[in-house]
Amino acid sequence: MALRNRSVATETFQRVRDFVPDPRSIYVYGQSVEARSHHTTAWNSRDLTFITVTDQGPNEIKVLLGTSADPLALPLRSERQLRNLWRDNTRQTIYLDITGLDHHVWAPVLKSALSANRRVAVVYVEPEDYTLSPNPTEGGIFDLSERITGIRPIPGFASLGEEEEDFCFVPLLGFEGPRLAFVVEQVQPTGGKIIPIIGVPGFRPEYPFYTYLGNRLPLSETLAWRNVRYAAANCPFSLFYALEDIAARHPMSALKIAPIGTKPHALGAVLFCLARPRAVELVYDHPVRKASRTSGTSRLLVYHVSSLFIDTTRA
């Protein structure tokens, strides 16, 4: 896909209720136990086609199309079947709300929508706060994940192969140091080619300090703290361009990117992978999230991601 030059097409709404989707659009969403994923009912009177993800299985999702009462099962590894979501060409914009969707679900759905050459906007609602751990440990300040299920490809995104030895490892850091330690152990990157990215500025001013604190041990043990880069925590475009700069500095190396930080950073990584599929791998550990990991609702952001790709803006 051809790319535009450093565009940052983001709309920010300080209150969720201030955002209203364009009429005659498709709105894809799923709801979790987090309060910030429950904001779509206010738009029932608008001319929107809702696609509700009711089940987020590891290899298959179930969705309700519009007012249908019968769920449709779609395999996440079949782009042809995922394209059935976009058969209604009368709808101008596809909104993909990733707030309540897991990475392994929204990433292939996004890939399908962009491949269909449609105008796509991604919606994300920030939490008001993250839940502090009642028993904080080294690298465990916040109570976010129950466990890690293991590294495996995100559906629709291939691995580079074990024979790929010359690569830069780019972990996108959040608060959970054990996740970074686990991924480093699995990937076995060369110390000098670990380039972490931290969200600066963070959702809150203090969050970057928590990120350093939570990841202190693996950053120190690998000496990766010397290579840290920064990108705004809620901006996938800033992350995308940071990855572009890293790739330009290491033109002979592939990139292995671990999206273990913010969801907007993960979005930027997915977009970068779509732009450079032959030289990028997403390394994801598939955590099981705790139900009470966040509280409240903060800003809502709309990312017009198809503006990155020249051939989708005409849709």
N, C-alpha and C positions, 0 to 999 in steps of 0.2 A: 504494500500500500504506500502510495506517495504521501509525504507528510508536509504539513504547513510549517511555517517558520515560527517556532516558539510562541504559539498562541496559548493563552490561559483563559479558557472560556468557562468561567465559574460564576454562578449566581449564589449569593449568600442571603439567607433570610434569618433574622435574629430570632423570630418566633415561627414555629412550625405552621401556625394557622395563617401566616402571611403568604404562604406559597399556594398557588392554585395552578394545576396543570393546564396546558393548552387544551381547548375542546377538540373533539374528534381525534383523540390520541389513544394509544394503548398504554395501560399502566400495569406493569408486572411487579408483584410483591409477594412476600411471605411474612407471616407474623410469628414472632417468638415470644417468650415470656417477658422480654424486656419491654418496658413501657414505651420506649422510643420507636418501636416498630408498629404501633397502633395509631395511625393517623389518617387512614384512607377513608373512613366512613363519612367524613365531612363532605366528600365530593360525589356522593351518590346521585345527586341531582344533575350533575354535569354530563355532557355527552362524551363519556369515556368508556372504553372497553377494558374491563378489568380481567387480568389473568392472575389468578390466585394460586400460589404454590402451596398445596396442602400437605405434602409429604416430601421430605428431603432425604431420600435414600442415598446410599453411597454410589449407586450406579444408575439410579432411575428416580425421576420425580413424578409426582402426580399433580395435575393442575386442573382448576376449574376455569373454563373459558366463558367469560361473560356471565350470563344468568343460568348456565347449564348446571344441573344438579349431579351430573355424572362425571367423575374425574377422568381425565385422560392421562394415561401413563406414557412417559417419554423417556427413552434411554439417553443418558447424558453423553454418551460417546457417539451418538448418531446425529451429526449435524443436519442430515437430510430430514430426519424426523423432527428435530428442534425447529426447523424452518416452518413447520406447520403452524407455529405460533404467529407467524407474520403473514398469513395468507390474505388478510384484509388490507388491501392496498389503498383503501379510502382513508385510512388513518394516517395522519401527518407525522406524528412523532411517537417513538417508542420510549416510554419512561421505564427504566429498570431500577427499582428501589432495592438496593442491596442491604439496607439496614437490618432486616430480619432474615437474610439469606446467608447460608454458608458459602465459603469460597468455592467449594467444589460444585456448587449449583450456579451461582451467578456468573462465574467465569465462562463456562461453556455457553450459557444463554447469551451473554454479551457477545461472545465470538460469533454466534449464529446471527444475531441481529445486525452486527456490523458487516458480516459477510453477505447479508441480504441487501446491502447497499441502502439502508434506511437511515433516517435521521434519528440518532439515539442520544438520550440524556440519562445520566445515572444520578439517582437521588440517594443522599445519605444524611442521616440524622445523628448528630453527635450526642453522646450521653451527658447528662448533667454532672455525673460523678462516677468513678470506679470504686468498687468495694474493696476496702482495706482488709487484709488477711487478719483474722483474730489471733493467729499465731505466726507472725512474720518470721521468715527464715532468710538466709543468705540467698538473694535473688528472688525472693517471694514476698514482696511488699504488698501486692494486691492479690485478691482471691478471685482469679479469673478462669482457670482451667482445671478440670478434674483430672485429666490424664492426656497423654499423647498416644494416638493409635498407630503412629508410624509413618514413615516417608513413603509415599507412592504418588504417581503422577495425578495431577488434576485432569479430569476427563476433557479430552480434546486438545491437550497440551503434551506433546511428546517429550521424552527424555533425550539427552544428547548421546547417551551410550557410555558404557564404562571405559571404553578406550580413549575417551576425551581426557587428556591429562593436563593440557595447557588451558587453564581457566581461572578467572577471577571469581571469588565467592563474595557475593554481596548480600549480607543479611540486613533486612529492614527491621530495625529493632523496636520492640515495645518494652513493656515492663518486666517480662518474664525471662530472666536469665537462664533458667533450666532449659528452656526451649532452644536458646542459642547454643548452649553447651551440647545438647542432644544432636542438633543438626550439624554442628562442627565435627562431632565424633563420627557421624554417619558419612559426611561428605569428604572428610580428610583433606581439607584444602591446605595449600602451602601458606605458611604464616604471612609472608610478605604480600600475598595476593588476597587477603581478606580485607574487604573494604566495606565496613558497616555504614549504614545511613540511619541517622537519628532525626526524628521529627522536631525541627526547630524553625519557627516557633511551634510550641505544642498547643494542644487544645486549651491548656492552661499554662501560664508562665512557668510553673514549677515542674511540669511534666518531663521536660528534658533531663532535669536533675534526677528524677526518679528512674528514668531510663538508664542513665549512667550507673546509678546505684544498683539497680536490679541486675545489670549485666557486667558488673565490675569484675567478677572472677574470670569469666571466659575472655573478656576484653584484655585483661591483664595477662592471662596465661598464654594467649596467642600473640600478644603485642599488637593486636588489631586496633587498639585505641589510638595508635599513631596515624591510622589511615581513615579516621572517621570523616564522613561527609554529612551534609545537612540538607534537608528539604522540608518545607512546611508540612506539618503533620496531617493537615486536612486537605492537601492539594496533590492530586494524582499527576497533574501536569508538571509541577516542580520536581516530583520524583522521577517522572519520565525523562525530563531534561538532565537531571543528575545522572541517570543511567546512560544517557547519550554521551555525556562528558566522560564518564568512566570508560565506556566502549571506545571513545576516540583516543584516550590515553593508552589503551591496551588493544591496539587494532588486530594483533595476532592471537588474542585470547578470546575464548567463549566466555559467557557470563552465566554463572549459576546463581539465581536470585532466590532468597528465602523470605517470603512474605509473612513474617512472624510479628509484625508491628501493627500499625493502624490499617483499617480497611481502605481508606483512600490511598495509602501507599501501596497496598496490594493491588488496587485498581490500576495505579500507574504502572506497576510491574506487568500486569496482564496486558495492558495496552502496548507496552514496550515489546513484550513477547510476540504479540500479533504483528508488530512492525518488523521484527527481526526473527522470524521463527527458526531459522537455520543456525543461529549462533547464541541462542538463549534457552535456558532451562529453568523452570520454576521448581524449586525444592520445597515441598510443603509437608509439614508433620501432622496435619489433620488432628488438631486438639479437640477434645470434648469440652465444650464451654459450660461453665457453671451457670445455673439459672439466675442466680442473684448477682452476676458479675458487674452490672451497672445499675444505676438508679437515675430516674428523671430523664428529661428531654431538654436539649439545648438547641443549637443552631441547626437549620436545615440547609444543605448545600446541593445545588444542581450542577452537575458537570456535563457540559455539552461535548461529549467525547468524540462524536463523529466529526467535529470540527478539526480534529487532528489529521483526518484522512481525507484527502482532496476528493476522492471519488465518491464519498458518502454525503457531501454537503448539498448536493443537488436534489437529494431525496425529498 
